[in-house]
């Protein structure tokens, strides 16, 4: 059964290569971010989430228009 939530959430799961990954899911169920790599352990994926949570508030917006 799929979990319904009114809050954004991080999901940790195994991919087809049996590696751990994470994704950030918005309150409406849309995936808005995902790990760019697979992790050997679930703990590694959780550390990746913590890194994003710590770094993102300081991230700047950079617009690249291809020129």
C-alpha positions in Angstrom: 0.0 0.0 0.0 1.4 3.4 -1.0 1.8 5.9 1.9 -0.2 9.1 1.5 1.2 12.2 3.3 0.5 15.9 3.5 4.2 16.5 4.2 7.3 16.2 2.0 9.3 13.1 2.8 12.5 11.3 1.9 12.1 7.7 0.8 15.0 5.2 1.0 14.7 2.1 -1.3 16.7 -0.5 -3.2 17.0 -0.1 -7.0 17.2 -2.8 -9.7 21.0 -3.1 -9.1 20.3 -3.9 -5.5 21.8 -0.6 -4.4 20.2 1.8 -1.9 18.9 5.2 -3.2 16.8 8.0 -1.8 14.3 10.4 -3.3 12.6 13.5 -2.0 8.8 13.4 -2.5 6.6 16.5 -2.3 3.4 16.5 -0.4 1.5 16.0 -3.7 3.4 12.8 -4.3 5.7 14.1 -7.0 9.4 13.2 -6.9 11.3 16.5 -6.7 14.9 15.2 -6.1 16.7 11.9 -6.1 20.1 10.6 -5.3 22.5 10.7 -8.2 24.2 7.5 -7.1 23.4 4.2 -5.6 24.8 3.3 -2.1 26.1 0.0 -0.9 24.2 0.4 2.4 21.0 1.9 3.7 23.1 3.9 6.2 25.0 5.4 3.2 21.8 6.5 1.6 20.7 8.0 4.9 24.0 9.9 5.2 23.4 11.2 1.7 20.0 12.6 2.8 21.6 14.2 5.8 24.2 15.9 3.6 21.5 17.3 1.4 19.4 18.5 4.3 22.5 20.3 5.7 23.7 21.8 2.4 20.5 22.8 0.7 19.6 25.8 2.8 22.9 27.4 1.8 22.7 26.5 -1.9 22.6 29.4 -4.3 20.5 29.5 -7.4 22.5 29.5 -10.6 20.7 30.1 -13.9 22.5 28.8 -16.9 20.9 29.9 -20.2 23.4 28.2 -22.5 25.0 31.5 -23.8 
